[in-house]
Amino acid sequence: VYVYGSVKGQGPQEIPSDESYTVSKAIIRAGGFGDFANKRKVRVTRKDGKNFVVDLKRVIEEGHTDEDLVLQPDDQINVPQRLINM
């Protein structure tokens, strides 16, 4: 998978074969969110063109782990920046 956008360490990641690798795990392995990351609109794009938007604020801070998307090979994760910083 490839992680880019508002994370501390952008770049490719290997999916471990022995675990269910989710969006939140990929963000953590990328060093976490950048200072101005929009945690509510993390976009995952599959190589077949499908798009998913994951609200990682709900997953991480509110415990909705059922909404944490399991990644597939060649997925791209884009963490956008917030437009207004509050």
Contacts in CASP RR format, 6 or more apart in sequence:
PFRMAT RR
TARGET T0000
AUTHOR 0000-0000-0000
METHOD contacts of the structure
MODEL  1
VYVYGSVKGQGPQEIPSDESYTVSKAIIRAGGFGDFANKRKVRVTRKDGK
NFVVDLKRVIEEGHTDEDLVLQPDDQINVPQRLINM
1 12 0 8 1.000
1 13 0 8 1.000
1 15 0 8 1.000
1 21 0 8 1.000
1 26 0 8 1.000
1 71 0 8 1.000
1 73 0 8 1.000
1 74 0 8 1.000
1 75 0 8 1.000
1 76 0 8 1.000
1 77 0 8 1.000
2 11 0 8 1.000
2 12 0 8 1.000
2 13 0 8 1.000
2 74 0 8 1.000
2 75 0 8 1.000
2 76 0 8 1.000
2 77 0 8 1.000
3 9 0 8 1.000
3 10 0 8 1.000
3 11 0 8 1.000
3 12 0 8 1.000
3 13 0 8 1.000
3 26 0 8 1.000
3 27 0 8 1.000
3 29 0 8 1.000
3 30 0 8 1.000
3 77 0 8 1.000
3 79 0 8 1.000
4 10 0 8 1.000
4 11 0 8 1.000
4 76 0 8 1.000
4 77 0 8 1.000
4 78 0 8 1.000
4 79 0 8 1.000
5 37 0 8 1.000
5 78 0 8 1.000
5 79 0 8 1.000
5 80 0 8 1.000
5 81 0 8 1.000
6 33 0 8 1.000
6 34 0 8 1.000
6 35 0 8 1.000
6 36 0 8 1.000
6 37 0 8 1.000
6 38 0 8 1.000
6 79 0 8 1.000
6 80 0 8 1.000
6 81 0 8 1.000
7 27 0 8 1.000
7 30 0 8 1.000
7 31 0 8 1.000
7 32 0 8 1.000
7 33 0 8 1.000
7 34 0 8 1.000
7 37 0 8 1.000
7 79 0 8 1.000
8 30 0 8 1.000
8 31 0 8 1.000
8 32 0 8 1.000
8 33 0 8 1.000
8 34 0 8 1.000
9 30 0 8 1.000
9 31 0 8 1.000
9 32 0 8 1.000
10 30 0 8 1.000
11 30 0 8 1.000
13 26 0 8 1.000
13 29 0 8 1.000
13 30 0 8 1.000
15 21 0 8 1.000
15 71 0 8 1.000
15 73 0 8 1.000
19 25 0 8 1.000
20 70 0 8 1.000
21 70 0 8 1.000
21 71 0 8 1.000
22 68 0 8 1.000
22 69 0 8 1.000
22 70 0 8 1.000
22 71 0 8 1.000
23 42 0 8 1.000
23 44 0 8 1.000
23 54 0 8 1.000
23 56 0 8 1.000
23 59 0 8 1.000
23 68 0 8 1.000
23 69 0 8 1.000
23 71 0 8 1.000
23 77 0 8 1.000
24 56 0 8 1.000
24 59 0 8 1.000
24 60 0 8 1.000
24 68 0 8 1.000
26 71 0 8 1.000
26 77 0 8 1.000
27 33 0 8 1.000
27 42 0 8 1.000
27 56 0 8 1.000
27 77 0 8 1.000
27 79 0 8 1.000
33 39 0 8 1.000
33 79 0 8 1.000
34 79 0 8 1.000
36 81 0 8 1.000
36 82 0 8 1.000
36 85 0 8 1.000
37 79 0 8 1.000
37 80 0 8 1.000
37 81 0 8 1.000
37 82 0 8 1.000
38 79 0 8 1.000
38 80 0 8 1.000
38 81 0 8 1.000
38 82 0 8 1.000
38 83 0 8 1.000
39 55 0 8 1.000
39 56 0 8 1.000
39 57 0 8 1.000
39 60 0 8 1.000
39 79 0 8 1.000
40 55 0 8 1.000
40 56 0 8 1.000
40 57 0 8 1.000
40 58 0 8 1.000
41 53 0 8 1.000
41 55 0 8 1.000
41 80 0 8 1.000
42 53 0 8 1.000
42 54 0 8 1.000
42 55 0 8 1.000
42 56 0 8 1.000
42 77 0 8 1.000
42 78 0 8 1.000
42 79 0 8 1.000
42 80 0 8 1.000
43 51 0 8 1.000
43 52 0 8 1.000
43 53 0 8 1.000
43 54 0 8 1.000
43 77 0 8 1.000
43 78 0 8 1.000
43 80 0 8 1.000
44 51 0 8 1.000
44 52 0 8 1.000
44 53 0 8 1.000
44 54 0 8 1.000
44 69 0 8 1.000
44 71 0 8 1.000
44 75 0 8 1.000
44 76 0 8 1.000
44 77 0 8 1.000
44 78 0 8 1.000
45 51 0 8 1.000
45 75 0 8 1.000
45 76 0 8 1.000
45 78 0 8 1.000
46 52 0 8 1.000
46 72 0 8 1.000
46 74 0 8 1.000
46 75 0 8 1.000
47 73 0 8 1.000
47 74 0 8 1.000
47 75 0 8 1.000
52 69 0 8 1.000
54 67 0 8 1.000
54 68 0 8 1.000
54 69 0 8 1.000
55 64 0 8 1.000
55 67 0 8 1.000
56 68 0 8 1.000
58 64 0 8 1.000
58 67 0 8 1.000
59 65 0 8 1.000
59 67 0 8 1.000
59 68 0 8 1.000
71 77 0 8 1.000
END
